[in-house]
Amino acid sequence: MGNHRFNRILLAVDDTPCTEKAIEYGKDLVREFNSSLALVTVVPPTSPASYGADPLLGQQPIIVPEVSEIQQESAQRFLEKIGSMFEGAQEVFLFNKIGNVRDEILNTATEWTADLIIMGSNGRTGFEHFISGSVSESVIRKASCPVLVIPGKCE
């Protein structure tokens, strides 16, 4: 596999212990293939808060823009911290997205033309898996490039 097939590696990260394992695999592969790296993290859209809103009086829940800004700034600092760990990469790109996690990972992989997606799996099973689904499973099904899922119950 020394033909540099994985020139562009997309690493999906979040603030769970699963990400730490995925980062370690990412470091090895970026070093092995002398790849460019894109880090993507996805912040779910801010839900409206119902502070003081009374639907019986026709008052709508409000979205506090500051909450979204704080989440975005925190996510950006998180990406920059992880990006600094990949000194062996050709280039490091940071994608700080808002939206559906699966969709944003897939969109970023397509737009950036990733050769490989690396992500962790939280290892949920049974009813918990049924209720929440699996982001990694849905990325595998829809991705146009190989996906490396780092398994394990990461708690």
N, CA, C and O atoms as a GROMACS GRO file, in nm:
protein
  620
    1MET      N    1   0.082  -0.120   0.000
    1MET     CA    2   0.000   0.000   0.000
    1MET      C    3   0.085   0.126   0.000
    1MET      O    4   0.038   0.232   0.042
    2GLY      N    5   0.206   0.118  -0.045
    2GLY     CA    6   0.292   0.233  -0.046
    2GLY      C    7   0.267   0.325  -0.163
    2GLY      O    8   0.354   0.405  -0.197
    3ASN      N    9   0.150   0.317  -0.228
    3ASN     CA   10   0.124   0.399  -0.345
    3ASN      C   11   0.053   0.530  -0.312
    3ASN      O   12   0.000   0.595  -0.402
    4HIS      N   13   0.053   0.568  -0.186
    4HIS     CA   14  -0.007   0.695  -0.142
    4HIS      C   15  -0.152   0.708  -0.184
    4HIS      O   16  -0.195   0.813  -0.232
    5ARG      N   17  -0.227   0.603  -0.167
    5ARG     CA   18  -0.369   0.606  -0.198
    5ARG      C   19  -0.446   0.701  -0.108
    5ARG      O   20  -0.546   0.759  -0.150
    6PHE      N   21  -0.401   0.718   0.014
    6PHE     CA   22  -0.472   0.804   0.108
    6PHE      C   23  -0.398   0.937   0.120
    6PHE      O   24  -0.337   0.966   0.223
    7ASN      N   25  -0.405   1.018   0.015
    7ASN     CA   26  -0.339   1.148   0.014
    7ASN      C   27  -0.416   1.252   0.095
    7ASN      O   28  -0.358   1.348   0.145
    8ARG      N   29  -0.548   1.230   0.107
    8ARG     CA   30  -0.634   1.328   0.175
    8ARG      C   31  -0.719   1.254   0.278
    8ARG      O   32  -0.816   1.186   0.242
    9ILE      N   33  -0.682   1.268   0.404
    9ILE     CA   34  -0.751   1.196   0.512
    9ILE      C   35  -0.838   1.295   0.590
    9ILE      O   36  -0.791   1.398   0.637
   10LEU      N   37  -0.965   1.260   0.602
   10LEU     CA   38  -1.060   1.340   0.681
   10LEU      C   39  -1.081   1.269   0.814
   10LEU      O   40  -1.120   1.153   0.818
   11LEU      N   41  -1.055   1.341   0.922
   11LEU     CA   42  -1.071   1.286   1.056
   11LEU      C   43  -1.186   1.360   1.125
   11LEU      O   44  -1.176   1.480   1.152
   12ALA      N   45  -1.294   1.287   1.153
   12ALA     CA   46  -1.410   1.345   1.222
   12ALA      C   47  -1.385   1.337   1.372
   12ALA      O   48  -1.359   1.229   1.425
   13VAL      N   49  -1.394   1.450   1.440
   13VAL     CA   50  -1.363   1.456   1.583
   13VAL      C   51  -1.476   1.521   1.661
   13VAL      O   52  -1.549   1.605   1.610
   14ASP      N   53  -1.486   1.479   1.787
   14ASP     CA   54  -1.575   1.545   1.882
   14ASP      C   55  -1.508   1.537   2.018
   14ASP      O   56  -1.391   1.499   2.027
   15ASP      N   57  -1.578   1.572   2.122
   15ASP     CA   58  -1.513   1.579   2.254
   15ASP      C   59  -1.537   1.453   2.337
   15ASP      O   60  -1.553   1.461   2.458
   16THR      N   61  -1.540   1.337   2.271
   16THR     CA   62  -1.556   1.211   2.344
   16THR      C   63  -1.424   1.134   2.347
   16THR      O   64  -1.335   1.161   2.266
   17PRO      N   65  -1.411   1.039   2.440
   17PRO     CA   66  -1.289   0.957   2.444
   17PRO      C   67  -1.268   0.876   2.315
   17PRO      O   68  -1.154   0.841   2.283
   18CYS      N   69  -1.375   0.847   2.242
   18CYS     CA   70  -1.361   0.774   2.115
   18CYS      C   71  -1.270   0.850   2.019
   18CYS      O   72  -1.194   0.790   1.944
   19THR      N   73  -1.279   0.981   2.022
   19THR     CA   74  -1.199   1.064   1.933
   19THR      C   75  -1.051   1.048   1.960
   19THR      O   76  -0.970   1.050   1.867
   20GLU      N   77  -1.014   1.031   2.086
   20GLU     CA   78  -0.873   1.016   2.119
   20GLU      C   79  -0.813   0.896   2.048
   20GLU      O   80  -0.702   0.904   1.996
   21LYS      N   81  -0.885   0.784   2.045
   21LYS     CA   82  -0.837   0.665   1.975
   21LYS      C   83  -0.828   0.690   1.824
   21LYS      O   84  -0.732   0.649   1.759
   22ALA      N   85  -0.928   0.759   1.769
   22ALA     CA   86  -0.929   0.788   1.626
   22ALA      C   87  -0.812   0.880   1.589
   22ALA      O   88  -0.751   0.865   1.483
   23ILE      N   89  -0.780   0.976   1.677
   23ILE     CA   90  -0.669   1.067   1.652
   23ILE      C   91  -0.538   0.989   1.643
   23ILE      O   92  -0.455   1.015   1.556
   24GLU      N   93  -0.520   0.893   1.733
   24GLU     CA   94  -0.396   0.813   1.730
   24GLU      C   95  -0.383   0.737   1.598
   24GLU      O   96  -0.275   0.733   1.540
   25TYR      N   97  -0.492   0.676   1.552
   25TYR     CA   98  -0.488   0.608   1.421
   25TYR      C   99  -0.461   0.709   1.310
   25TYR      O  100  -0.384   0.682   1.218
   26GLY      N  101  -0.525   0.825   1.320
   26GLY     CA  102  -0.505   0.929   1.219
   26GLY      C  103  -0.360   0.973   1.211
   26GLY      O  104  -0.306   0.990   1.102
   27LYS      N  105  -0.296   0.992   1.326
   27LYS     CA  106  -0.154   1.031   1.328
   27LYS      C  107  -0.068   0.929   1.254
   27LYS      O  108   0.017   0.965   1.173
   28ASP      N  109  -0.093   0.800   1.284
   28ASP     CA  110  -0.014   0.695   1.220
   28ASP      C  111  -0.034   0.695   1.068
   28ASP      O  112   0.063   0.684   0.993
   29LEU      N  113  -0.158   0.706   1.024
   29LEU     CA  114  -0.186   0.700   0.880
   29LEU      C  115  -0.136   0.825   0.807
   29LEU      O  116  -0.085   0.814   0.695
   30VAL      N  117  -0.149   0.941   0.868
   30VAL     CA  118  -0.098   1.064   0.807
   30VAL      C  119   0.054   1.054   0.791
   30VAL      O  120   0.109   1.093   0.688
   31ARG      N  121   0.119   1.003   0.894
   31ARG     CA  122   0.265   0.986   0.888
   31ARG      C  123   0.302   0.881   0.783
   31ARG      O  124   0.393   0.903   0.703
   32GLU      N  125   0.232   0.768   0.783
   32GLU     CA  126   0.260   0.658   0.690
   32GLU      C  127   0.246   0.700   0.544
   32GLU      O  128   0.330   0.666   0.460
   33PHE      N  129   0.139   0.775   0.513
   33PHE     CA  130   0.110   0.810   0.374
   33PHE      C  131   0.151   0.952   0.339
   33PHE      O  132   0.130   0.996   0.226
   34ASN      N  133   0.210   1.026   0.436
   34ASN     CA  134   0.251   1.164   0.411
   34ASN      C  135   0.133   1.244   0.354
   34ASN      O  136   0.146   1.312   0.252
   35SER      N  137   0.020   1.234   0.421
   35SER     CA  138  -0.108   1.286   0.371
   35SER      C  139  -0.135   1.429   0.415
   35SER      O  140  -0.073   1.482   0.507
   36SER      N  141  -0.230   1.489   0.344
   36SER     CA  142  -0.295   1.610   0.392
   36SER      C  143  -0.407   1.565   0.484
   36SER      O  144  -0.464   1.457   0.465
   37LEU      N  145  -0.438   1.647   0.582
   37LEU     CA  146  -0.539   1.610   0.682
   37LEU      C  147  -0.644   1.718   0.691
   37LEU      O  148  -0.614   1.838   0.691
   38ALA      N  149  -0.768   1.675   0.700
   38ALA     CA  150  -0.878   1.767   0.732
   38ALA      C  151  -0.943   1.718   0.859
   38ALA      O  152  -0.978   1.601   0.872
   39LEU      N  153  -0.958   1.808   0.954
   39LEU     CA  154  -1.031   1.778   1.077
   39LEU      C  155  -1.168   1.841   1.064
   39LEU      O  156  -1.181   1.957   1.026
   40VAL      N  157  -1.271   1.764   1.096
   40VAL     CA  158  -1.406   1.819   1.093
   40VAL      C  159  -1.473   1.790   1.227
   40VAL      O  160  -1.466   1.679   1.278
   41THR      N  161  -1.538   1.891   1.282
   41THR     CA  162  -1.623   1.873   1.398
   41THR      C  163  -1.755   1.940   1.366
   41THR      O  164  -1.761   2.040   1.295
   42VAL      N  165  -1.861   1.882   1.420
   42VAL     CA  166  -1.995   1.932   1.389
   42VAL      C  167  -2.068   1.967   1.518
   42VAL      O  168  -2.080   1.885   1.609
   43VAL      N  169  -2.114   2.091   1.524
   43VAL     CA  170  -2.194   2.137   1.637
   43VAL      C  171  -2.340   2.130   1.593
   43VAL      O  172  -2.378   2.192   1.493
   44PRO      N  173  -2.422   2.056   1.668
   44PRO     CA  174  -2.564   2.053   1.630
   44PRO      C  175  -2.623   2.193   1.640
   44PRO      O  176  -2.579   2.274   1.722
   45PRO      N  177  -2.724   2.223   1.557
   45PRO     CA  178  -2.785   2.356   1.564
   45PRO      C  179  -2.839   2.384   1.705
   45PRO      O  180  -2.889   2.293   1.772
   46THR      N  181  -2.829   2.508   1.746
   46THR     CA  182  -2.880   2.546   1.878
   46THR      C  183  -3.031   2.536   1.879
   46THR      O  184  -3.099   2.590   1.792
   47SER      N  185  -3.084   2.466   1.980
   47SER     CA  186  -3.230   2.457   1.989
   47SER      C  187  -3.284   2.582   2.056
   47SER      O  188  -3.219   2.642   2.142
   48PRO      N  189  -3.403   2.621   2.015
   48PRO     CA  190  -3.463   2.737   2.080
   48PRO      C  191  -3.482   2.710   2.229
   48PRO      O  192  -3.522   2.601   2.269
   49ALA      N  193  -3.454   2.810   2.309
   49ALA     CA  194  -3.475   2.798   2.453
   49ALA      C  195  -3.612   2.857   2.486
   49ALA      O  196  -3.653   2.958   2.428
   50SER      N  197  -3.679   2.795   2.578
   50SER     CA  198  -3.812   2.845   2.611
   50SER      C  199  -3.812   2.926   2.740
   50SER      O  200  -3.909   2.924   2.815
   51TYR      N  201  -3.701   2.997   2.766
   51TYR     CA  202  -3.695   3.080   2.885
   51TYR      C  203  -3.801   3.189   2.876
   51TYR      O  204  -3.797   3.274   2.787
   52GLY      N  205  -3.894   3.186   2.967
   52GLY     CA  206  -3.995   3.291   2.972
   52GLY      C  207  -4.095   3.288   2.859
   52GLY      O  208  -4.181   3.375   2.852
   53ALA      N  209  -4.087   3.191   2.769
   53ALA     CA  210  -4.182   3.184   2.658
   53ALA      C  211  -4.302   3.102   2.702
   53ALA      O  212  -4.287   2.992   2.756
   54ASP      N  213  -4.421   3.154   2.679
   54ASP     CA  214  -4.544   3.085   2.716
   54ASP      C  215  -4.626   3.063   2.590
   54ASP      O  216  -4.684   3.157   2.536
   55PRO      N  217  -4.631   2.937   2.542
   55PRO     CA  218  -4.705   2.910   2.418
   55PRO      C  219  -4.854   2.945   2.430
   55PRO      O  220  -4.919   2.975   2.329
   56LEU      N  221  -4.908   2.942   2.551
   56LEU     CA  222  -5.050   2.977   2.568
   56LEU      C  223  -5.074   3.125   2.540
   56LEU      O  224  -5.185   3.165   2.503
   57LEU      N  225  -4.971   3.206   2.558
   57LEU     CA  226  -4.982   3.349   2.530
   57LEU      C  227  -4.930   3.383   2.391
   57LEU      O  228  -4.920   3.500   2.355
   58GLY      N  229  -4.896   3.280   2.314
   58GLY     CA  230  -4.846   3.302   2.178
   58GLY      C  231  -4.701   3.343   2.172
   58GLY      O  232  -4.654   3.390   2.068
   59GLN      N  233  -4.627   3.325   2.283
   59GLN     CA  234  -4.486   3.362   2.284
   59GLN      C  235  -4.403   3.246   2.230
   59GLN      O  236  -4.419   3.132   2.272
   60GLN      N  237  -4.316   3.276   2.139
   60GLN     CA  238  -4.232   3.176   2.074
   60GLN      C  239  -4.101   3.157   2.151
   60GLN      O  240  -4.048   3.252   2.209
   61PRO      N  241  -4.048   3.034   2.151
   61PRO     CA  242  -3.914   3.015   2.208
   61PRO      C  243  -3.813   3.100   2.132
   61PRO      O  244  -3.833   3.131   2.014
   62ILE      N  245  -3.706   3.136   2.197
   62ILE     CA  246  -3.606   3.221   2.134
   62ILE      C  247  -3.474   3.145   2.117
   62ILE      O  248  -3.444   3.052   2.192
   63ILE      N  249  -3.399   3.187   2.019
   63ILE     CA  250  -3.264   3.133   2.001
   63ILE      C  251  -3.168   3.241   2.049
   63ILE      O  252  -3.175   3.356   2.006
   64VAL      N  253  -3.080   3.202   2.137
   64VAL     CA  254  -2.983   3.297   2.192
   64VAL      C  255  -2.855   3.284   2.107
   64VAL      O  256  -2.783   3.185   2.119
   65PRO      N  257  -2.828   3.384   2.020
   65PRO     CA  258  -2.713   3.372   1.929
   65PRO      C  259  -2.581   3.355   2.002
   65PRO      O  260  -2.489   3.292   1.949
   66GLU      N  261  -2.571   3.410   2.123
   66GLU     CA  262  -2.446   3.399   2.197
   66GLU      C  263  -2.410   3.254   2.227
   66GLU      O  264  -2.293   3.217   2.226
   67VAL      N  265  -2.512   3.171   2.254
   67VAL     CA  266  -2.486   3.030   2.283
   67VAL      C  267  -2.422   2.963   2.163
   67VAL      O  268  -2.323   2.890   2.176
   68SER      N  269  -2.477   2.988   2.045
   68SER     CA  270  -2.422   2.930   1.922
   68SER      C  271  -2.280   2.980   1.898
   68SER      O  272  -2.192   2.902   1.860
   69GLU      N  273  -2.257   3.109   1.920
   69GLU     CA  274  -2.123   3.166   1.901
   69GLU      C  275  -2.022   3.101   1.996
   69GLU      O  276  -1.910   3.068   1.956
   70ILE      N  277  -2.061   3.085   2.122
   70ILE     CA  278  -1.973   3.023   2.220
   70ILE      C  279  -1.940   2.880   2.181
   70ILE      O  280  -1.825   2.837   2.192
   71GLN      N  281  -2.040   2.805   2.134
   71GLN     CA  282  -2.016   2.667   2.090
   71GLN      C  283  -1.920   2.664   1.972
   71GLN      O  284  -1.830   2.580   1.967
   72GLN      N  285  -1.939   2.755   1.876
   72GLN     CA  286  -1.853   2.760   1.758
   72GLN      C  287  -1.710   2.796   1.795
   72GLN      O  288  -1.615   2.736   1.744
   73GLU      N  289  -1.694   2.893   1.884
   73GLU     CA  290  -1.560   2.935   1.926
   73GLU      C  291  -1.489   2.822   2.001
   73GLU      O  292  -1.370   2.798   1.982
   74SER      N  293  -1.563   2.754   2.086
   74SER     CA  294  -1.507   2.641   2.160
   74SER      C  295  -1.466   2.529   2.065
   74SER      O  296  -1.358   2.470   2.080
   75ALA      N  297  -1.551   2.501   1.966
   75ALA     CA  298  -1.520   2.397   1.867
   75ALA      C  299  -1.396   2.434   1.786
   75ALA      O  300  -1.314   2.348   1.754
   76GLN      N  301  -1.383   2.564   1.753
   76GLN     CA  302  -1.266   2.609   1.676
   76GLN      C  303  -1.138   2.591   1.756
   76GLN      O  304  -1.037   2.545   1.702
   77ARG      N  305  -1.140   2.628   1.884
   77ARG     CA  306  -1.022   2.608   1.969
   77ARG      C  307  -0.987   2.460   1.979
   77ARG      O  308  -0.870   2.422   1.975
   78PHE      N  309  -1.090   2.375   1.991
   78PHE     CA  310  -1.072   2.230   1.997
   78PHE      C  311  -1.003   2.180   1.870
   78PHE      O  312  -0.909   2.101   1.876
   79LEU      N  313  -1.052   2.226   1.753
   79LEU     CA  314  -0.992   2.184   1.626
   79LEU      C  315  -0.847   2.231   1.615
   79LEU      O  316  -0.760   2.155   1.571
   80GLU      N  317  -0.820   2.354   1.655
   80GLU     CA  318  -0.684   2.407   1.646
   80GLU      C  319  -0.589   2.328   1.735
   80GLU      O  320  -0.474   2.301   1.698
   81LYS      N  321  -0.637   2.290   1.854
   81LYS     CA  322  -0.554   2.211   1.946
   81LYS      C  323  -0.520   2.075   1.884
   81LYS      O  324  -0.405   2.032   1.887
   82ILE      N  325  -0.620   2.009   1.827
   82ILE     CA  326  -0.595   1.878   1.765
   82ILE      C  327  -0.508   1.894   1.640
   82ILE      O  328  -0.417   1.814   1.616
   83GLY      N  329  -0.536   1.997   1.562
   83GLY     CA  330  -0.457   2.021   1.440
   83GLY      C  331  -0.309   2.037   1.470
   83GLY      O  332  -0.225   1.996   1.389
   84SER      N  333  -0.276   2.096   1.584
   84SER     CA  334  -0.135   2.116   1.619
   84SER      C  335  -0.064   1.985   1.652
   84SER      O  336   0.059   1.980   1.657
   85MET      N  337  -0.140   1.878   1.674
   85MET     CA  338  -0.080   1.746   1.703
   85MET      C  339  -0.029   1.676   1.577
   85MET      O  340   0.041   1.576   1.587
   86PHE      N  341  -0.063   1.728   1.459
   86PHE     CA  342  -0.030   1.661   1.334
   86PHE      C  343   0.080   1.737   1.260
   86PHE      O  344   0.060   1.782   1.147
   87GLU      N  345   0.195   1.750   1.324
   87GLU     CA  346   0.303   1.824   1.261
   87GLU      C  347   0.359   1.754   1.137
   87GLU      O  348   0.426   1.818   1.056
   88GLY      N  349   0.334   1.624   1.121
   88GLY     CA  350   0.386   1.551   1.005
   88GLY      C  351   0.298   1.558   0.883
   88GLY      O  352   0.334   1.503   0.778
   89ALA      N  353   0.182   1.624   0.891
   89ALA     CA  354   0.090   1.629   0.778
   89ALA      C  355   0.140   1.726   0.671
   89ALA      O  356   0.205   1.826   0.703
   90GLN      N  357   0.109   1.697   0.544
   90GLN     CA  358   0.141   1.790   0.435
   90GLN      C  359   0.076   1.926   0.462
   90GLN      O  360   0.142   2.030   0.461
   91GLU      N  361  -0.057   1.922   0.488
   91GLU     CA  362  -0.134   2.040   0.522
   91GLU      C  363  -0.241   1.996   0.622
   91GLU      O  364  -0.278   1.879   0.626
   92VAL      N  365  -0.289   2.090   0.702
   92VAL     CA  366  -0.398   2.060   0.794
   92VAL      C  367  -0.510   2.161   0.770
   92VAL      O  368  -0.489   2.282   0.778
   93PHE      N  369  -0.628   2.110   0.739
   93PHE     CA  370  -0.746   2.193   0.717
   93PHE      C  371  -0.842   2.172   0.833
   93PHE      O  372  -0.855   2.060   0.884
   94LEU      N  373  -0.908   2.279   0.875
   94LEU     CA  374  -1.003   2.270   0.986
   94LEU      C  375  -1.142   2.308   0.936
   94LEU      O  376  -1.161   2.414   0.877
   95PHE      N  377  -1.238   2.220   0.961
   95PHE     CA  378  -1.377   2.245   0.922
   95PHE      C  379  -1.464   2.241   1.046
   95PHE      O  380  -1.480   2.136   1.109
   96ASN      N  381  -1.519   2.356   1.081
   96ASN     CA  382  -1.603   2.372   1.198
   96ASN      C  383  -1.746   2.392   1.147
   96ASN      O  384  -1.781   2.502   1.104
   97LYS      N  385  -1.828   2.287   1.150
   97LYS     CA  386  -1.960   2.289   1.086
   97LYS      C  387  -2.072   2.294   1.189
   97LYS      O  388  -2.055   2.256   1.305
   98ILE      N  389  -2.187   2.342   1.143
   98ILE     CA  390  -2.310   2.339   1.222
   98ILE      C  391  -2.411   2.258   1.141
   98ILE      O  392  -2.431   2.284   1.022
   99GLY      N  393  -2.475   2.161   1.206
   99GLY     CA  394  -2.578   2.086   1.135
   99GLY      C  395  -2.586   1.942   1.183
   99GLY      O  396  -2.545   1.909   1.294
  100ASN      N  397  -2.639   1.858   1.096
  100ASN     CA  398  -2.651   1.715   1.122
  100ASN      C  399  -2.512   1.652   1.108
  100ASN      O  400  -2.445   1.671   1.007
  101VAL      N  401  -2.470   1.578   1.210
  101VAL     CA  402  -2.333   1.525   1.214
  101VAL      C  403  -2.303   1.440   1.090
  101VAL      O  404  -2.203   1.465   1.021
  102ARG      N  405  -2.387   1.342   1.061
  102ARG     CA  406  -2.362   1.256   0.945
  102ARG      C  407  -2.354   1.336   0.816
  102ARG      O  408  -2.260   1.319   0.738
  103ASP      N  409  -2.452   1.423   0.793
  103ASP     CA  410  -2.456   1.499   0.669
  103ASP      C  411  -2.334   1.589   0.652
  103ASP      O  412  -2.279   1.600   0.543
  104GLU      N  413  -2.293   1.653   0.761
  104GLU     CA  414  -2.179   1.744   0.751
  104GLU      C  415  -2.048   1.670   0.728
  104GLU      O  416  -1.960   1.718   0.656
  105ILE      N  417  -2.033   1.552   0.789
  105ILE     CA  418  -1.912   1.471   0.764
  105ILE      C  419  -1.909   1.431   0.617
  105ILE      O  420  -1.806   1.445   0.551
  106LEU      N  421  -2.021   1.381   0.566
  106LEU     CA  422  -2.027   1.337   0.426
  106LEU      C  423  -2.007   1.454   0.330
  106LEU      O  424  -1.936   1.441   0.230
  107ASN      N  425  -2.071   1.567   0.358
  107ASN     CA  426  -2.054   1.685   0.271
  107ASN      C  427  -1.910   1.732   0.269
  107ASN      O  428  -1.856   1.766   0.163
  108THR      N  429  -1.847   1.735   0.386
  108THR     CA  430  -1.707   1.779   0.393
  108THR      C  431  -1.616   1.683   0.318
  108THR      O  432  -1.526   1.725   0.246
  109ALA      N  433  -1.641   1.553   0.334
  109ALA     CA  434  -1.560   1.452   0.263
  109ALA      C  435  -1.572   1.470   0.112
  109ALA      O  436  -1.474   1.457   0.039
  110THR      N  437  -1.693   1.498   0.065
  110THR     CA  438  -1.715   1.517  -0.079
  110THR      C  439  -1.652   1.647  -0.128
  110THR      O  440  -1.579   1.647  -0.227
  111GLU      N  441  -1.679   1.756  -0.058
  111GLU     CA  442  -1.627   1.887  -0.101
  111GLU      C  443  -1.475   1.892  -0.096
  111GLU      O  444  -1.412   1.954  -0.181
  112TRP      N  445  -1.416   1.827   0.004
  112TRP     CA  446  -1.270   1.829   0.020
  112TRP      C  447  -1.204   1.716  -0.059
  112TRP      O  448  -1.081   1.707  -0.064
  113THR      N  449  -1.283   1.630  -0.120
  113THR     CA  450  -1.238   1.511  -0.194
  113THR      C  451  -1.146   1.421  -0.111
  113THR      O  452  -1.032   1.392  -0.150
  114ALA      N  453  -1.198   1.380   0.003
  114ALA     CA  454  -1.121   1.291   0.092
  114ALA      C  455  -1.102   1.154   0.028
  114ALA      O  456  -1.190   1.103  -0.042
  115ASP      N  457  -0.986   1.095   0.054
  115ASP     CA  458  -0.957   0.958   0.011
  115ASP      C  459  -0.993   0.857   0.120
  115ASP      O  460  -1.011   0.739   0.092
  116LEU      N  461  -1.003   0.905   0.244
  116LEU     CA  462  -1.033   0.819   0.358
  116LEU      C  463  -1.098   0.904   0.467
  116LEU      O  464  -1.057   1.017   0.492
  117ILE      N  465  -1.201   0.847   0.531
  117ILE     CA  466  -1.263   0.910   0.647
  117ILE      C  467  -1.228   0.824   0.769
  117ILE      O  468  -1.243   0.702   0.765
  118ILE      N  469  -1.182   0.888   0.876
  118ILE     CA  470  -1.155   0.817   1.001
  118ILE      C  471  -1.248   0.875   1.107
  118ILE      O  472  -1.261   0.997   1.120
  119MET      N  473  -1.313   0.787   1.181
  119MET     CA  474  -1.400   0.833   1.289
  119MET      C  475  -1.410   0.727   1.396
  119MET      O  476  -1.386   0.609   1.371
  120GLY      N  477  -1.446   0.768   1.516
  120GLY     CA  478  -1.466   0.675   1.626
  120GLY      C  479  -1.610   0.628   1.630
  120GLY      O  480  -1.699   0.689   1.572
  121SER      N  481  -1.630   0.518   1.701
  121SER     CA  482  -1.764   0.467   1.723
  121SER      C  483  -1.784   0.455   1.873
  121SER      O  484  -1.694   0.412   1.945
  122ASN      N  485  -1.902   0.496   1.920
  122ASN     CA  486  -1.923   0.494   2.064
  122ASN      C  487  -1.956   0.356   2.118
  122ASN      O  488  -1.960   0.338   2.240
  123GLY      N  489  -1.980   0.260   2.031
  123GLY     CA  490  -2.002   0.122   2.076
  123GLY      C  491  -2.137   0.097   2.139
  123GLY      O  492  -2.153   0.001   2.214
  124ARG      N  493  -2.235   0.182   2.111
  124ARG     CA  494  -2.369   0.157   2.167
  124ARG      C  495  -2.428   0.031   2.107
  124ARG      O  496  -2.403  -0.001   1.991
  125THR      N  497  -2.505  -0.039   2.187
  125THR     CA  498  -2.572  -0.160   2.139
  125THR      C  499  -2.716  -0.161   2.189
  125THR      O  500  -2.756  -0.077   2.270
  126GLY      N  501  -2.791  -0.256   2.140
  126GLY     CA  502  -2.926  -0.278   2.190
  126GLY      C  503  -3.018  -0.160   2.170
  126GLY      O  504  -3.014  -0.093   2.067
  127PHE      N  505  -3.101  -0.136   2.271
  127PHE     CA  506  -3.203  -0.032   2.262
  127PHE      C  507  -3.142   0.106   2.244
  127PHE      O  508  -3.193   0.188   2.167
  128GLU      N  509  -3.031   0.133   2.315
  128GLU     CA  510  -2.965   0.263   2.303
  128GLU      C  511  -2.922   0.289   2.158
  128GLU      O  512  -2.935   0.400   2.108
  129HIS      N  513  -2.871   0.184   2.092
  129HIS     CA  514  -2.831   0.195   1.951
  129HIS      C  515  -2.953   0.217   1.863
  129HIS      O  516  -2.950   0.298   1.771
  130PHE      N  517  -3.061   0.144   1.892
  130PHE     CA  518  -3.183   0.155   1.814
  130PHE      C  519  -3.238   0.297   1.820
  130PHE      O  520  -3.280   0.352   1.718
  131ILE      N  521  -3.239   0.356   1.938
  131ILE     CA  522  -3.294   0.489   1.957
  131ILE      C  523  -3.206   0.596   1.890
  131ILE      O  524  -3.257   0.682   1.818
  132SER      N  525  -3.076   0.590   1.914
  132SER     CA  526  -2.989   0.698   1.866
  132SER      C  527  -2.932   0.672   1.728
  132SER      O  528  -2.883   0.764   1.663
  133GLY      N  529  -2.938   0.547   1.682
  133GLY     CA  530  -2.876   0.516   1.553
  133GLY      C  531  -2.726   0.521   1.566
  133GLY      O  532  -2.673   0.534   1.676
  134SER      N  533  -2.659   0.512   1.456
  134SER     CA  534  -2.514   0.518   1.458
  134SER      C  535  -2.467   0.609   1.346
  134SER      O  536  -2.491   0.582   1.228
  135VAL      N  537  -2.400   0.716   1.384
  135VAL     CA  538  -2.345   0.807   1.284
  135VAL      C  539  -2.245   0.733   1.196
  135VAL      O  540  -2.246   0.749   1.074
  136SER      N  541  -2.159   0.652   1.258
  136SER     CA  542  -2.058   0.582   1.179
  136SER      C  543  -2.120   0.487   1.078
  136SER      O  544  -2.073   0.479   0.964
  137GLU      N  545  -2.225   0.416   1.117
  137GLU     CA  546  -2.292   0.325   1.022
  137GLU      C  547  -2.351   0.401   0.905
  137GLU      O  548  -2.339   0.357   0.790
  138SER      N  549  -2.415   0.514   0.932
  138SER     CA  550  -2.476   0.588   0.822
  138SER      C  551  -2.371   0.654   0.734
  138SER      O  552  -2.392   0.668   0.613
  139VAL      N  553  -2.256   0.693   0.790
  139VAL     CA  554  -2.147   0.747   0.708
  139VAL      C  555  -2.092   0.637   0.618
  139VAL      O  556  -2.067   0.660   0.500
  140ILE      N  557  -2.074   0.517   0.674
  140ILE     CA  558  -2.023   0.404   0.593
  140ILE      C  559  -2.115   0.379   0.475
  140ILE      O  560  -2.069   0.359   0.362
  141ARG      N  561  -2.246   0.379   0.500
  141ARG     CA  562  -2.342   0.348   0.393
  141ARG      C  563  -2.341   0.451   0.282
  141ARG      O  564  -2.361   0.416   0.166
  142LYS      N  565  -2.318   0.577   0.314
  142LYS     CA  566  -2.334   0.685   0.215
  142LYS      C  567  -2.202   0.740   0.161
  142LYS      O  568  -2.203   0.814   0.063
  143ALA      N  569  -2.090   0.706   0.223
  143ALA     CA  570  -1.961   0.764   0.182
  143ALA      C  571  -1.918   0.716   0.044
  143ALA      O  572  -1.949   0.604   0.003
  144SER      N  573  -1.846   0.803  -0.026
  144SER     CA  574  -1.794   0.766  -0.158
  144SER      C  575  -1.646   0.727  -0.150
  144SER      O  576  -1.582   0.704  -0.253
  145CYS      N  577  -1.592   0.719  -0.029
  145CYS     CA  578  -1.454   0.675  -0.010
  145CYS      C  579  -1.451   0.578   0.108
  145CYS      O  580  -1.550   0.567   0.180
  146PRO      N  581  -1.340   0.508   0.130
  146PRO     CA  582  -1.333   0.417   0.245
  146PRO      C  583  -1.349   0.492   0.377
  146PRO      O  584  -1.311   0.608   0.390
  147VAL      N  585  -1.407   0.421   0.473
  147VAL     CA  586  -1.428   0.477   0.608
  147VAL      C  587  -1.362   0.382   0.708
  147VAL      O  588  -1.391   0.263   0.709
  148LEU      N  589  -1.274   0.436   0.790
  148LEU     CA  590  -1.211   0.359   0.897
  148LEU      C  591  -1.279   0.398   1.027
  148LEU      O  592  -1.268   0.512   1.073
  149VAL      N  593  -1.350   0.302   1.087
  149VAL     CA  594  -1.419   0.328   1.212
  149VAL      C  595  -1.339   0.262   1.324
  149VAL      O  596  -1.312   0.142   1.321
  150ILE      N  597  -1.302   0.343   1.422
  150ILE     CA  598  -1.226   0.293   1.537
  150ILE      C  599  -1.328   0.251   1.641
  150ILE      O  600  -1.392   0.335   1.702
  151PRO      N  601  -1.343   0.119   1.661
  151PRO     CA  602  -1.450   0.069   1.747
  151PRO      C  603  -1.416   0.074   1.895
  151PRO      O  604  -1.303   0.102   1.935
  152GLY      N  605  -1.516   0.046   1.971
  152GLY     CA  606  -1.494   0.031   2.114
  152GLY      C  607  -1.588   0.116   2.195
  152GLY      O  608  -1.629   0.224   2.154
  153LYS      N  609  -1.620   0.065   2.309
  153LYS     CA  610  -1.700   0.142   2.402
  153LYS      C  611  -1.606   0.244   2.464
  153LYS      O  612  -1.515   0.209   2.539
  154CYS      N  613  -1.628   0.369   2.431
  154CYS     CA  614  -1.535   0.475   2.473
  154CYS      C  615  -1.602   0.557   2.582
  154CYS      O  616  -1.674   0.652   2.552
  155GLU      N  617  -1.580   0.522   2.706
  155GLU     CA  618  -1.644   0.597   2.814
  155GLU      C  619  -1.540   0.657   2.905
  155GLU      O  620  -1.575   0.724   3.002
   0.00000   0.00000   0.00000
